[in-house]
Amino acid sequence: MQSLVAISLTLILAAAFTGAQKPHPCKSPPLMVGRLSALNPKGHVAAYERFSYDALERRIRVRALVFVDNSTMYEEALLLFREGVLYEIFHQNQTCKRSELKEPFQPIEVPHDAQLLGQLILGSSSAPGSGLLVNSWEKSVPEIKTKFFMTFTEFACIPVSIASHTENTGWTMTSFYDLVIGIEDPDEFIPPPFCEKAEVNHKSAKSLFNFLG
Amino acid sequence: MQSLVAISLTLILAAAFTGAQKPHPCKSPPLMVGRLSALNPKGHVAAYERFSYDALERRIRVRALVFVDNSTMYEEALLLFREGVLYEIFHQNQTCKRSELKEPFQPIEVPHDAQLLGQLILGSSSAPGSGLLVNSWEKSVPEIKTKFFMTFTEFACIPVSIASHTENTGWTMTSFYDLVIGIEDPDEFIPPPFCEKAEVNHKSAKSLFNFLG
């Protein structure tokens, strides 16, 4: 079996180098579930999230453990961009906060005007199953004084990491993992029944969930 | 061919889940060449390195672009741990600085007493060639008040990333890529002829090269 694995890896890599001579910006699959970890050392914030992502209907469900300084919070939210609504969900006491979601939906993708930094292999191409071919991209957004560095897989355009830098907030590093193409449970995108009588929150509740954008 | 790739990926993943029920600390291949990037936001230091690593003879050759605040430096060094000697090499003017290398050689490995945080897939297992199975480990070293978070591939024990945290220096994130098992050019480990009459440097010159350790 080992030789079959070796042959197949060779084929995979051969496909990489013949099929994609120059990497192009790409869109990630529109339906995904997965996990991410995010770290902002300057703000002393770290987060572990499990998310469901539906770019067709423009909605995201997030469950997050957020560490700020020495405190830990569990956060759960449903972002319905088409309706412009964000629900913060508190299962423990069956309550909800409903806020207006003003920013536009930001699909997971390599922006069409991103600059290719290079193609590289995470791990190694010397042994079967020990390497991942990825493309690394950079984009500056002068309006918000932010630089983005993005890494996506060459095959299937799966996000691997996104680092951003602004003068105010410093570096934020987001790593994606355990991504599965498709949605496991579409019910996740429907607000729980107790959200019908949600308390309306007038302040923006975005900041904790912008690691995806 | 696509189906062959799909079958092979299934085999690779099947091997992962049958052959390695519980991941164990592992040693990386003793001979490797590769690249790494390292970022220490608190110290405003970033580095891109190309390294050759020989754990059998305990020697490392490093070529680094180091960014400190707004200045950029090119650094080249040869670390011979067995002899306890570090050469800083300046090709431009054919000179060398020779320093005593006091610290012990630290092989690239998951320490035997590291705690498994979990097994995860960088990218996705949903599409061929889009995922990498890795194990994530943690180790605290109270003597130096440092926590290490390490990610190595399940197959072949290739380093993918090492993050460390100390109160003084904050977070340092090191990412490895383009690793190849083996040494391309053993001559790299022999000091250039002009290093024979190297100026002796009495201060430690280690700090820039400890991303590997």
Interface residues (C-beta under 8 A of the other chain):
Chain A: M1 L4 V5 I7 S8 L9 L11 I12 A15 A16 P29 M32 G34 R35 L39 P41 K42 L120 I121 L122 G123 S124 S125 S126 A127 P128 G129 S130 G131 L132 L133 V134 T153 E154 F155 A156 I158 V160 G170 W171 M173 S175 F176 Y177 D178 L179 V180 I181 G182
Chain B: M1 L4 V5 I7 S8 L9 L11 I12 A15 A16 P29 M32 G34 R35 L39 P41 K42 L120 I121 L122 G123 S124 S125 S126 A127 P128 G129 S130 G131 L132 L133 V134 T153 E154 F155 A156 I158 V160 G170 W171 M173 S175 F176 Y177 D178 L179 V180 I181 G182
